[in-house]
Amino acid sequence: MYTGILRYADIGAGGWQLECSDGKTYTLYGEIPPALKNKKVQIQAKPMQGMGFMMSGEMLSVESISAV
């Protein structure tokens, strides 16, 4: 499980990121409800390999997401 603030980054094509309290930022892939933008969320996800389109942070494949 990952917990943090869900942000939309307007970099390139744009995309979702999770900003955690430990300073880590994750680029998210999968179905992300826009209504959760800027809210604290908990995410069940699997780490992904490769280079993301936003080129920032580690990548996660989201399996489920909910507000905390």
C-alpha positions as YAML, in Angstrom:
chain: A
units: angstrom
residues:
- id: 1
  name: MET
  ca: [0.00, 0.00, 0.00]
- id: 2
  name: TYR
  ca: [1.11, 3.54, -0.76]
- id: 3
  name: THR
  ca: [-0.33, 6.64, 0.91]
- id: 4
  name: GLY
  ca: [0.12, 10.26, -0.15]
- id: 5
  name: ILE
  ca: [-1.36, 13.27, -1.92]
- id: 6
  name: LEU
  ca: [-2.65, 12.69, -5.44]
- id: 7
  name: ARG
  ca: [-1.47, 15.39, -7.84]
- id: 8
  name: TYR
  ca: [-1.95, 15.99, -11.55]
- id: 9
  name: ALA
  ca: [1.32, 17.11, -13.14]
- id: 10
  name: ASP
  ca: [0.94, 19.20, -16.28]
- id: 11
  name: ILE
  ca: [4.27, 18.02, -17.74]
- id: 12
  name: GLY
  ca: [4.25, 17.05, -21.42]
- id: 13
  name: ALA
  ca: [1.03, 15.12, -21.99]
- id: 14
  name: GLY
  ca: [0.31, 15.36, -18.24]
- id: 15
  name: GLY
  ca: [-0.20, 12.58, -15.75]
- id: 16
  name: TRP
  ca: [-0.96, 11.54, -12.20]
- id: 17
  name: GLN
  ca: [1.59, 11.46, -9.40]
- id: 18
  name: LEU
  ca: [1.52, 10.37, -5.78]
- id: 19
  name: GLU
  ca: [3.52, 12.59, -3.40]
- id: 20
  name: CYS
  ca: [4.34, 10.67, -0.22]
- id: 21
  name: SER
  ca: [5.28, 12.21, 3.14]
- id: 22
  name: ASP
  ca: [8.74, 10.57, 2.98]
- id: 23
  name: GLY
  ca: [9.57, 12.75, -0.05]
- id: 24
  name: LYS
  ca: [9.13, 10.05, -2.72]
- id: 25
  name: THR
  ca: [7.08, 10.81, -5.82]
- id: 26
  name: TYR
  ca: [5.51, 8.05, -7.90]
- id: 27
  name: THR
  ca: [4.16, 8.32, -11.44]
- id: 28
  name: LEU
  ca: [0.82, 6.48, -11.61]
- id: 29
  name: TYR
  ca: [-0.62, 4.40, -14.44]
- id: 30
  name: GLY
  ca: [-4.17, 3.06, -14.48]
- id: 31
  name: GLU
  ca: [-7.66, 4.33, -13.75]
- id: 32
  name: ILE
  ca: [-7.43, 7.45, -11.57]
- id: 33
  name: PRO
  ca: [-10.68, 9.22, -10.55]
- id: 34
  name: PRO
  ca: [-10.20, 12.97, -11.22]
- id: 35
  name: ALA
  ca: [-12.35, 13.77, -8.15]
- id: 36
  name: LEU
  ca: [-9.46, 12.60, -5.94]
- id: 37
  name: LYS
  ca: [-7.09, 15.29, -7.25]
- id: 38
  name: ASN
  ca: [-5.15, 17.00, -4.40]
- id: 39
  name: LYS
  ca: [-6.64, 14.63, -1.80]
- id: 40
  name: LYS
  ca: [-4.88, 12.18, 0.51]
- id: 41
  name: VAL
  ca: [-5.31, 8.72, -0.98]
- id: 42
  name: GLN
  ca: [-4.30, 5.14, -0.36]
- id: 43
  name: ILE
  ca: [-3.23, 3.12, -3.37]
- id: 44
  name: GLN
  ca: [-2.79, -0.59, -3.94]
- id: 45
  name: ALA
  ca: [-0.26, -0.82, -6.78]
- id: 46
  name: LYS
  ca: [2.60, -2.79, -8.30]
- id: 47
  name: PRO
  ca: [5.98, -1.24, -9.17]
- id: 48
  name: MET
  ca: [6.71, -0.97, -12.91]
- id: 49
  name: GLN
  ca: [10.02, -1.06, -14.78]
- id: 50
  name: GLY
  ca: [11.08, 1.29, -17.56]
- id: 51
  name: MET
  ca: [11.06, 5.01, -18.28]
- id: 52
  name: GLY
  ca: [7.79, 6.85, -17.82]
- id: 53
  name: PHE
  ca: [6.53, 9.62, -20.07]
- id: 54
  name: MET
  ca: [6.87, 12.16, -17.25]
- id: 55
  name: MET
  ca: [10.46, 11.08, -16.45]
- id: 56
  name: SER
  ca: [10.04, 11.74, -12.73]
- id: 57
  name: GLY
  ca: [9.82, 9.34, -9.81]
- id: 58
  name: GLU
  ca: [9.22, 5.62, -9.76]
- id: 59
  name: MET
  ca: [6.28, 4.17, -11.67]
- id: 60
  name: LEU
  ca: [3.32, 2.31, -10.18]
- id: 61
  name: SER
  ca: [0.55, 0.36, -11.88]
- id: 62
  name: VAL
  ca: [-2.58, 1.22, -9.85]
- id: 63
  name: GLU
  ca: [-4.86, -1.66, -8.89]
- id: 64
  name: SER
  ca: [-7.15, 0.31, -6.55]
- id: 65
  name: ILE
  ca: [-7.33, 3.80, -5.12]
- id: 66
  name: SER
  ca: [-9.42, 5.37, -2.37]
- id: 67
  name: ALA
  ca: [-9.55, 8.58, -0.34]
- id: 68
  name: VAL
  ca: [-8.19, 8.39, 3.20]
...
